[in-house]
Amino acid sequence: MRHRWQNRDVNPNARRIRILTAIKLAHTAIWVLLGSCVLAVPVAAAVAWFRGAVVLSAIVVCECALLAANGGRCPLTNIAARFTESRTPNFDIYLPSWFAQYNKPIFGSLFVAGGLFALIRWYLALR
């Protein structure tokens, strides 16, 4: 006796779509986590939680190192590329196309500005 789930991959495109959807969901979840870290650095500094600002910054720097080691691309982008021919800026993540395209400059600028704010707040707290 065959179960319904055994015939699930009769259509090879359905399997590719499910895998790509899972990759996009994971990529989006990771992006939300890292974006939250970027945005939380100046918030942590504003409330004088400098240890938290350092931890959040370290998480973001680790992600930057991972991207640098992978030629400036997220490893999930390379995996997602195996399951679609699309190469729009958001083919591998659930973000608007324009936002996916300018994601690094936007969040890079926010991270640098937040880091500078944290350093200034820390310096002023030491005085």
PyMOL commands that set and color helices and strands:
alter all, ss='L'
color gray80, all
select helices_A, chain A and resi 4-7+12-46+50-69+75-81+97-101+103-126
alter helices_A, ss='H'
color red, helices_A
deselect
rebuild
show_as cartoon
